[in-house]
Amino acid sequence: MLIRDVRPWGGERSDVELTGDRISAVRPHDPAPAPGAVEGRGRLLFPSFSDVHVHLDSTRIGLPFRPHTGGPGVWAMMTNDRENWRSAEVPLPDGVAGTLERMIVHGTTRVRSYAQVDVDCGLEKLDAVLAAKEKFADQAEVHVMAFAQAGILREPGTLDVLDAALRSGATVIGGIDPCTLDRDPKGHLDAVFGLAEKHQVEVDIHLHEPGHLGLFSTDLVLERVRALDLRGKVTMSHAYDLGSISESVSRRVIDDFAELDVAMTTVAPSSAGQLSLLDLVSAGVRIGLGEDGQRDYWSPYGNCDLLDRTWQLAFTRGFRRDDHVELALAVATMGGASIMSHDVSRLAGVSDRPGLAAGDRADLVLVDGETPTSAVMDRGRDRTVLHDGVVVAEGLAVL
């Protein structure tokens, strides 16, 4: 396949040749007609987006808008979700599949989704996410995480349901706020890492805990990574207050994450206490971007367009320089890809713009725009999406 007249990462007009699911060559653009080629029309070419922190199972995308009814705190929000999700206007599998489809047409072909697993829903939400993964297996790569968002220890039977989820197709075990939700950090993390060892899966920890409490939980996780030799198999999600204590603590945490290859995912919150994105990338920490919920019972935000969330990442981090805005794009594309597959290298620094060289996987998105920064600011809708070397969406519709 030939993709002609595109500008990789905003560079010179080029023609990109694909062989199978890989880029085989990038050459200066030849204006001679090439029948059968994908016409870039001078659009920007990026690696496709990687949403590595999304809750497909709690979506209300495409459904009538509901006023927000959740209360403050994780448990109150969890209760609100339980009170509402069964009354959605369409069956859960239809809503999950529709949300994944909308993500694909906007350019996301790598997805790492949580599936709520607890004594309330059992495996019902997991099954809906697995069904959507199967339905769009030719359009996107989807990894599914079994996640007890209500905690693991506070409701008897949750551990058994998590165990069943990992036998049923989930490939990551999720934990959450070891101190504030289950109020037993050792017991919570012993359960999470015990299941990870039993099923040989990776670990992803939601961390909303503030300041020193969040640091305490993080250090307990790092102790287990060292003791169990789980380098490259643990992700810290959110962790939006680890940078609030002191510069020396922030530096130490970043160095630990880099040394132990502990990844981070962010959903671009406005919190002032975050670890520096520039410092994380410069240190070699794997970091990716996600949309979190998609207009669900937790929050009215999220629209299935990770380019929109890339704008939010750049905005909340105060980025104005072009190279910093482009870094947000690199995090949203290959940063997340490096979490999903360790065959993909971590970002090599603030100026690294990977994913479009010969030998790279042909997961690509063409977007209208003058420069990468302008694409983030304007978020154009003239998009062509490829997965494994095949055009899977055009004009915001799956082919």
Number of C-alpha atoms within 10 A of each C-alpha: 17 21 21 26 25 26 26 24 20 19 12 15 21 21 24 28 20 22 16 13 17 19 24 19 16 18 13 14 17 12 10 6 8 12 8 9 15 17 17 23 14 21 24 25 29 27 30 27 34 31 31 31 26 23 23 33 27 23 27 27 22 14 13 9 11 11 9 13 13 17 13 7 10 19 15 15 18 16 15 17 17 14 11 12 18 12 10 13 11 13 12 23 20 12 24 25 23 18 21 26 23 19 22 29 26 30 33 31 32 25 26 23 28 30 28 26 29 26 17 12 14 18 19 16 22 27 19 21 29 21 16 22 22 15 14 18 12 13 27 25 18 23 19 24 28 30 27 22 20 24 24 29 18 13 13 11 13 20 20 14 20 27 18 16 26 22 11 14 15 25 19 25 29 30 24 27 26 29 19 18 20 18 14 15 19 15 14 22 22 14 18 22 24 13 21 21 14 10 16 15 17 20 25 25 25 19 23 20 23 19 17 13 17 21 22 16 21 20 14 15 24 20 12 15 19 11 9 11 11 19 16 20 20 27 22 22 25 22 24 24 22 26 22 18 14 12 10 10 14 22 17 12 19 23 17 16 24 20 14 18 21 25 26 25 26 23 22 22 14 14 11 12 17 19 19 15 19 14 16 24 23 17 20 21 26 28 28 28 31 30 24 26 25 24 22 24 24 22 16 16 12 20 19 27 20 26 24 19 23 29 22 19 26 22 17 14 21 12 16 11 11 13 16 19 23 26 28 29 29 29 29 28 33 28 32 30 31 20 27 20 10 12 9 17 16 23 25 15 16 21 14 15 22 19 25 22 16 16 14 17 21 27 29 26 26 27 27 21 21 14 17 25 24 15 21 22 18 15 19 15 16 14 22 27 32 25 26 21 20 17 19 21 21 19 13 18 15 17 11
